[in-house]
């Protein structure tokens, strides 16, 4: 199994901690967020991981070298020239996923006790282009699913913006009310066919729009893991909670 860890972000919400280091190297109980993510992926069965880098990229590269790549193959997707967002970052790493097999993608700043191996297996047996780990929690942006957990849209609760898939693209309040909102957990299981839905040029774009486009004819599923523990380590105050999390 292969995986991508998103570690290129600027970590602006974690300043001043990220004034001199990348967010992925911020520590929880003396262990970096990047190491936590790598070890969880290894425990789930990953033996090849690619990490995208931008902010203080050389520190991440040095950290991986110092730790002997944690005994597996760890490649670098270098975005120092341009930060490519989630969609562009995944597209730049396309070369790494050359075995035709589904792979995992996760954010370096997410802590969870979710069973990643089970999540991956569920995706592999589903026939979906992608499976998104989601939870019932309050947030500003939601993925919208039908009763079978097929992706049908996206909503920004603060601005009121709504994007619906395919034939539902004409906004209809009754359609919206029939859908179930879930917050994204920053963890994906993806089949390589998703690359066919991405723009040809190397540019910055969000994976969300790719999923909404692909869901018009393909299957994008949600995986509800609301029973698991989960934490976004995005702000200094969340590090206090993170310290007692694991």
Secondary structure, 3 states (H helix, E strand, C coil): CEEEEECCCCCHHHCCHHHCCCHHHCEECCEEHHHHHHHHHHHHCCCEEEEEECCCHHHHHHHHHHCHHHHCEEEEEECCCCCCHHHHHHHHCHHHCCCCCCEEEEECCEEECCCHHHHHHHHHCCCCCEEEEEECCCCCEEEEECCCCEEEEEEECCCCCEEECHHHCCCCHHHHHCCEEEEEEEEEEECHHHHHHCCCCCCCCCHHHHHHHHCCCCCEEEEECCCCCEEECCCHHHHHHHHHHC
